[in-house]
Structures are given as structure tokens and as C-alpha cells.
Amino acid sequence: MAERFTGSFTQQEPIPEEAIAAAVAVMRHGRLHRYNTVADEVAEVALLEQDFAAFTGARYCLAVASGGYALGCALRALGVGPGDAVLTNAFTLAPVPGAIASLGARPVFVGMTEDLVIDLDHLAARIAQTGARVLMLSHMRGHICDMDALMAICDGAGVRVIEDCAHTMGAAWAGVPSGRHGAMACYSTQTYKHLNSGEGGLIVSDDSAAMARAVLLSGSYMLYDRHLAGPDPAAFAGLTGEIPNVSGRMDNLRAAILRPQLRALPARVARWTTLYRRVEAGLTDLPGLSLISRPQAEAFVGSSFQFLLPDWPAARIQDVLARCAARGVELKWFGAAAPAGFTSRYAHWHYAAPDPLPRTDRVLAGLIDMRLPLTFSPEDCTVIARILRQEITRG
Ligand SMILES: *Cc1c(COP(=O)(O)O)cnc(C)c1O
């Protein structure tokens, strides 16, 4: 009988005991709201912001309700408004154009390369064509483009960059932590990302004016001086009546379970690298399959694995997917006609009236995606790669 994999592609690790104890302490005192503190108490949310600012090297950090909220908040903080064109990756997750649309702004998609990163030539063309002032750069599935080249294009054209680091928390480009190139960066602590609080988001920036707006937007009322990683009170002068309260704070319960997880993140990243490299090694030199090259400058987090079946007919890809699923290996495909589960692509986002992008379509038509939760062992990854290899060879 053919070998079968029995692990779950959606099973995360348990919350660490230290984090559970911190959460229980918050529940015992009952002060879950970030501004509900006594005497000299510092809220868990403020401490998390301080921890995450230190982790990334950013001057400021703000914790919010979700990664998607963080993206919308950053756009507003940089002054994006209704009708504005905002550039973003054609290859990204639905909440990214969704955050742009939530402001009444207009997502304009930039194509991708076979390395699964933004196409820099197309970016330059789109800037010239639209006059957009903001790029929301999504490091989708942890693939980081040449950030020095990207920033040269954007700085040269006066385009401000918001980085979507939902898949690059803990990653770096040429030694610079992901999220430290643009004007602002947004992270997610949703269950399927690199830290798990169910839902949650973080914003970092060195820009005191933008960050003061973000803090007010998040729903700080006049309590912004309780932020340990926020701008000085002077940065808020004249803003309080001007910036709407678009409530989306993080609470102390989530922050309490995130702080111990953040301390453990570098060790988790190392484990992800082992899993990723194990799958990759099992798929090398397989005719019909292209691995995604990972540049030397990119320190990535291998929380998911992608490969291409370039120019395969859709029916053959569907066949491979079905046979892998029958053997317990759950794959996602960016080329499906209709959105399925969490997976959709730019052409499905009709509200944004996307132009067709032929090169991107060709890449997406062969793009296969697989989660690598940390509940998998390296041996599991060897089994998964063996099953993939057999089924792809059978074509
Ligand atoms: C998950 C995700 C988001 C949004 O994060 P949420 O916390 O789920 O709102 C944004 N961008 C990408 C690429 C994501 O995967």
C-alpha cells in the first residue's frame, strides 16, 4: 500500500505554559483593556509593544486587533484617502487589497516574477502610470524581493512603502529585519502566522508623526502617554481632534500570551528552516518541478513551502493535488478557477477591477503552496517530500 502522511497541516503547537500562566494572571485581575491599569502597573500591551520595538529595532510599535487592521491603520496614518491609487502585489492575500478598499482607496496590482516577488520593472511602470504615492509591499509567503533595489525605485519616485510582514516576522534582508526598510510595517499574530494569539497585529515605524496618527486611530483616546513604545506627547499636539478614532486596540490577554512566544521566536525560526530545507532537499532535481530560489541576502522564515509546476495543464495539476490529498498531503494551488479556503488570487478580487497580468497569471497557474506547521518533525517533511516526488513523477 502507498505510504500515507497522517499529520495535520493546520495544527499549531500549544501555547507555551509560561504564556498560559501570564494569560491566567491577566484573567485573575480582570484588567483586560490596555488602558485599565492600577497605580504603577504597566499593561501587557504596552510591554509587548516595547518588546517588539526592541526585536525589530524600530523606534515605535503599536499593537492592534489584527494584521488587516494594522494595514488599514498604516494606510490612514500615511494620509491615504478615498479614491487614491495604492500599489500592491498581485500575489498577496485577500486582506491586503481589502485593507486598501476599506478606506475607499483603489488597489493597483503590480505583477510578480518566477521567484514569487514583486516585479520591479512593472513597479516602476505602475508608478509612472498611476502617480501613486504609496506602495503596500506584501512579502507574500515570506519571499523578499531585492529591498535595496525596491527602495531605490520608491525613494526616487517619492513613493512611501508600507511593508506587509505577515509572513516575514523574524526574517531579514541583508541583515536588516523585515519591516525596517519602509516607512511603516505591519505584522499579524493570527493563528497561522509566526506568533499565535488567535487574532492580533503589530505596526512598527520610526516616523513619529505617522505613528502618533496610528496610535490615535487605534483608539487611544487621550491615553497615548501610557504607551512605552509610542512617540513623545509633543508628536500628538494638534492631532487629537483631527484624527478619527477607528477603534482596533489589542487587549492584555493577547499581549500576555504573545510576549513569551516572541522571546521564543528565533528558536522557532531555526526549526522552520530545518523543516523547509528538508522538504526542499527531497524535491531537488525533479523533472517538471521548479523550486523557488532563495537569495543569499534573504533570511527567510520557512513557515510554508512553494514550488512551481510550470506550464502544466490545469487538469494534470488537479490530478496531482487529488492524489497527494488522498495520501494525506494537503496542497493549495493559486491557479484554481475559483477561490478555495484561504486561497484566492488577484483576478478573483473583482471589486478592484484588476487588469490582466499575463506573466503573473502564468506563474500563478503553476504555483503550489503548502503549510509547514511546527507540529511537523523533520522526518515528517521527508515523508511529505517523498509522497510529492512520487505523485509529481507520475504526473
Ligand atoms: C494573514 C495575512 C494578513 C492579515 O492578517 P490578519 O491578522 O489575518 O488580519 C495580511 N497579509 C498577509 C500576506 C497575510 O497572510
The ligand as an SDF file (V2000), in Angstrom:
LIG
                    3D

 15 15  0  0  0  0  0  0  0  0999 V2000
   -2.8300   36.8950    7.3250 C   0  0  0  0  0  0  0  0  0  0  0  0
   -2.3530   37.9320    6.4080 C   0  0  0  0  0  0  0  0  0  0  0  0
   -2.7300   39.2690    6.5430 C   0  0  0  0  0  0  0  0  0  0  0  0
   -3.7890   39.7360    7.5020 C   0  0  0  0  0  0  0  0  0  0  0  0
   -3.6030   39.3440    8.7880 O   0  0  0  0  0  0  0  0  0  0  0  0
   -4.8500   39.0750    9.7830 P   0  0  0  0  0  0  0  0  0  0  0  0
   -4.1870   39.1570   11.1190 O   0  0  0  0  0  0  0  0  0  0  0  0
   -5.3760   37.7280    9.4480 O   0  0  0  0  0  0  0  0  0  0  0  0
   -5.8350   40.1680    9.5620 O   0  0  0  0  0  0  0  0  0  0  0  0
   -2.1660   40.1810    5.6920 C   0  0  0  0  0  0  0  0  0  0  0  0
   -1.2860   39.8310    4.7540 N   0  0  0  0  0  0  0  0  0  0  0  0
   -0.9120   38.5500    4.5650 C   0  0  0  0  0  0  0  0  0  0  0  0
    0.0520   38.2220    3.4830 C   0  0  0  0  0  0  0  0  0  0  0  0
   -1.4380   37.5660    5.3820 C   0  0  0  0  0  0  0  0  0  0  0  0
   -1.1040   36.2860    5.1800 O   0  0  0  0  0  0  0  0  0  0  0  0
  1  2  1  0
  2  3  1  0
  2 14  2  0
  3  4  1  0
  3 10  2  0
  4  5  1  0
  5  6  1  0
  6  7  2  0
  6  8  1  0
  6  9  1  0
 10 11  1  0
 11 12  2  0
 12 13  1  0
 12 14  1  0
 14 15  1  0
M  END
$$$$
